Amino acid sequence: MGRFDELKHKAWEVNLALPKHGLVLFTFGNASALDRNAGIFAIKPSGIPYDRLRVEDMVVVDLDCKVVEGAMRFSSDTKTHAVLYRAFTEIGGVVHTHSPYCTAWAQAEKPIPILGTTHADHAAGDIPCTEVMSDSAIRRDYEEETGRQILRVFRKRPYLETEMVLVARHGPFTWGKTPGKAVFNSVIMEELAKMAFLTLQIRPGTPRLKRTLIQKHYLRKHGKNATYGQTDADAAGETAERA
C-alpha cells in the first residue's frame, strides 16, 4: 500500500460523487482532498472522464502545486484549490463544478439571493459572486488569480459561514471541513440556485428573506447552540463522501 493511497482514494470518491449527483458532465469540474498535517492534497487529473477515473490516476501535490506523486497532469484548477487551502486554514476539501443553475447565476454576474428558509439553513446571506477578472489578471496566472478573486469576496465574510461562491462568468466553487462536506455544499448550492431562479420566475422582485428568519434557521443548524440533527456535525458531509 502506497504512502498516499488513503488520500488518493478519498479524492477519487468525492470526484465520483459529482456525476452521481448530476453536477458535472464528461470531464467538467474537479474535487480535491487535503491532508493538512502533511501539507498536500490529491486532485483529479486533467481531462479524464469520470467513468474512466481510477484511484491511481489521482495526482498528489503540495500547497505550492509541486507534484508529490502522480504520472498525469493535474487539473487545470489545481492552483485555485491551493490558494483556498492556504488561506482557509480550517477546510479539508474543495469542489468546482459547472452545474447549470449555479453557472447561469455566475454567467449573469449575480449572487444567489437568500429568498427562503431552505437557503438560510445552509448560508446566512446571499451566495456571493466575484467581480469579473481584469484583463491584466487573466494575462498573469489565471487559475491563481481565480483563487484571489474568491479571497477578495471573503475579506470581511466568514468562509465557514458561507462555504460557497460563484466566480463571475465561470462557475461555482465550494469547500468544507471535509471533502465530503465540500461535495454536500455543491449539491445544496445547485438546489438553492435552482430554487432562486424558479422563485423569481413565479414572482419577479421577490424580496430577500427577513433577517429574523435567516437567523432562526441558520442558527438552528450552525454554531454552539445548534439544535438540528445529531451530535456529529459532519454527518451530512460524510454521507455525501460515501455516496
C-alpha positions in Angstrom: 0.0 0.0 0.0 1.4 3.4 -1.0 2.0 6.3 1.2 -0.7 8.4 -0.3 -3.3 5.7 -1.1 -5.8 6.8 1.5 -5.7 10.4 0.5 -6.0 9.5 -3.2 -8.9 7.1 -2.5 -10.7 9.9 -0.6 -10.2 12.3 -3.5 -11.3 9.7 -6.0 -14.5 9.0 -4.1 -15.6 12.7 -3.9 -14.8 13.2 -7.6 -17.1 10.2 -8.5 -19.8 11.8 -6.3 -20.0 14.7 -8.7 -21.5 13.0 -11.7 -23.6 10.8 -9.4 -25.3 14.0 -8.1 -25.7 15.5 -11.6 -23.2 18.3 -11.0 -20.8 17.5 -13.9 -20.7 16.2 -17.5 -17.9 14.5 -19.3 -14.6 15.9 -17.9 -16.1 19.1 -16.3 -15.2 20.0 -12.8 -12.9 18.6 -10.1 -12.7 17.8 -6.4 -9.7 17.6 -4.1 -8.9 16.2 -0.6 -6.4 17.8 1.7 -4.0 16.3 4.3 -3.5 19.5 6.3 -0.8 18.0 8.5 1.3 16.8 5.6 0.6 20.0 3.6 -0.5 18.0 0.5 -3.7 17.4 -1.4 -5.0 14.9 -4.0 -6.9 16.1 -7.0 -8.4 14.8 -10.3 -6.1 14.7 -13.3 -6.9 17.0 -16.2 -9.3 15.9 -18.9 -10.0 12.3 -17.7 -13.7 11.3 -17.9 -15.3 10.3 -14.6 -16.3 6.9 -15.9 -12.6 6.1 -16.6 -11.2 7.7 -13.4 -9.1 5.3 -11.2 -7.7 5.8 -7.7 -4.1 5.6 -9.1 -4.8 8.4 -11.5 -5.2 11.0 -8.7 -2.4 13.5 -8.5 -0.9 14.5 -5.2 0.6 18.0 -4.9 1.9 20.2 -2.2 0.4 23.6 -1.4 2.7 25.2 -4.0 1.4 22.8 -6.6 4.6 20.8 -6.9 3.8 17.2 -7.8 4.5 14.8 -5.0 3.1 11.7 -6.6 1.3 11.0 -9.9 2.1 10.5 -13.6 -0.7 12.5 -15.1 -1.1 16.3 -15.5 -3.2 17.7 -12.6 -6.5 19.5 -13.0 -6.2 23.0 -14.6 -7.9 24.4 -11.5 -5.3 23.0 -9.1 -3.8 26.4 -8.3 -7.2 27.7 -7.4 -7.7 24.9 -4.9 -4.2 25.6 -3.5 -5.0 29.3 -3.0 -8.1 28.3 -1.0 -6.3 25.7 1.1 -3.5 28.2 2.0 -6.0 30.9 3.0 -8.9 29.0 4.5 -7.0 27.1 7.2 -9.9 25.1 8.5 -11.0 23.4 5.3 -10.2 19.9 4.1 -11.9 19.7 0.7 -12.6 21.9 -2.4 -15.1 21.2 -5.3 -15.5 23.1 -8.6 -18.3 22.2 -11.0 -20.2 23.8 -13.9 -23.6 22.7 -12.6 -26.2 24.5 -14.8 -28.2 26.7 -12.4 -25.1 27.9 -10.4 -23.2 28.5 -13.7 -26.2 30.5 -15.0 -26.1 32.8 -12.0 -22.3 33.1 -12.4 -22.6 34.0 -16.1 -25.1 36.6 -15.2 -22.6 38.0 -12.6 -25.3 37.8 -9.9 -25.2 36.5 -6.3 -27.8 33.8 -5.5 -30.3 35.8 -3.3 -31.5 34.4 0.0 -35.2 34.1 -0.6 -36.3 31.4 1.7 -35.6 29.3 4.8 -34.1 26.4 2.8 -31.3 28.8 1.8 -31.0 30.1 5.3 -30.5 26.6 6.6 -27.1 26.5 4.7 -25.9 30.1 4.4 -26.7 33.2 6.4 -26.9 35.5 3.4 -26.7 35.7 -0.4 -24.2 33.3 -2.0 -21.7 35.9 -3.3 -20.4 36.3 -6.8 -16.9 37.6 -7.6 -16.1 40.5 -9.9 -15.2 39.7 -13.4 -11.5 39.2 -13.7 -9.5 42.0 -15.2 -7.5 41.6 -18.4 -4.2 42.1 -16.6 -5.1 39.3 -14.1 -6.1 37.0 -16.9 -2.7 37.5 -18.5 -1.0 36.7 -15.3 -1.6 33.3 -13.6 -5.3 32.8 -14.4 -6.0 29.9 -12.1 -4.2 31.5 -9.1 -6.0 34.8 -9.9 -9.3 32.9 -9.8 -8.4 31.9 -6.2 -7.6 35.5 -5.3 -10.9 36.7 -6.8 -12.6 34.4 -4.3 -10.4 35.6 -1.4 -11.4 39.2 -2.1 -15.0 38.3 -1.6 -14.2 36.7 1.8 -12.1 39.6 3.2 -15.0 40.6 5.5 -17.1 37.4 5.3 -16.5 34.3 7.3 -15.6 31.5 4.9 -17.1 28.8 7.2 -20.4 30.7 7.4 -20.8 30.7 3.6 -18.9 27.7 2.1 -19.9 28.6 -1.4 -19.1 31.2 -4.1 -19.7 32.0 -7.7 -16.8 33.0 -9.9 -18.2 35.6 -12.4 -18.6 34.2 -15.9 -17.1 30.9 -14.8 -19.0 28.8 -12.2 -19.3 27.6 -8.6 -16.7 26.6 -6.0 -17.4 25.1 -2.6 -15.4 23.9 0.3 -15.8 22.3 3.7 -14.0 20.9 6.7 -14.0 17.5 4.9 -14.0 16.7 1.2 -17.5 15.1 1.6 -18.8 18.3 3.1 -17.5 20.2 0.1 -19.5 17.9 -2.2 -22.6 18.3 0.0 -22.2 22.0 -0.3 -22.0 21.7 -4.1 -25.2 19.7 -4.2 -27.0 22.2 -1.9 -25.7 25.2 -3.8 -27.1 23.9 -7.1 -30.5 23.3 -5.4 -30.5 26.8 -3.9 -29.6 28.3 -7.3 -32.5 26.4 -8.9 -35.0 27.4 -6.2 -34.0 31.1 -6.5 -34.3 31.0 -10.3 -37.8 29.4 -10.1 -39.0 31.8 -7.4 -38.0 34.8 -9.4 -39.8 33.4 -12.5 -43.0 32.9 -10.4 -42.7 36.3 -8.6 -40.2 38.7 -10.1 -38.9 41.0 -7.5 -39.4 38.6 -4.6 -37.8 40.3 -1.6 -35.0 38.7 0.4 -35.9 36.7 3.5 -36.2 38.8 6.5 -33.3 38.8 9.0 -35.2 37.2 11.9 -36.0 34.1 9.8 -32.4 34.0 8.4 -31.0 34.0 11.9 -33.6 31.4 13.3 -32.9 28.9 10.5 -29.1 29.4 10.2 -28.5 29.2 14.0 -30.7 26.0 14.3 -28.1 24.2 12.2 -24.9 26.1 13.0 -22.9 27.3 16.0 -22.5 26.1 19.5 -26.3 26.3 20.3 -27.5 24.4 17.2 -30.5 22.2 17.9 -30.9 20.4 14.5 -29.7 16.8 13.9 -27.5 14.6 16.0 -24.2 15.2 17.7 -21.9 14.5 14.7 -21.9 17.9 12.9 -20.1 16.4 9.9 -22.6 13.5 9.3 -24.1 15.1 6.2 -20.7 15.7 4.7 -19.5 12.2 5.4 -22.7 10.8 3.9 -22.1 12.8 0.7 -18.5 11.5 0.7 -19.7 7.9 0.8 -22.4 8.5 -1.8 
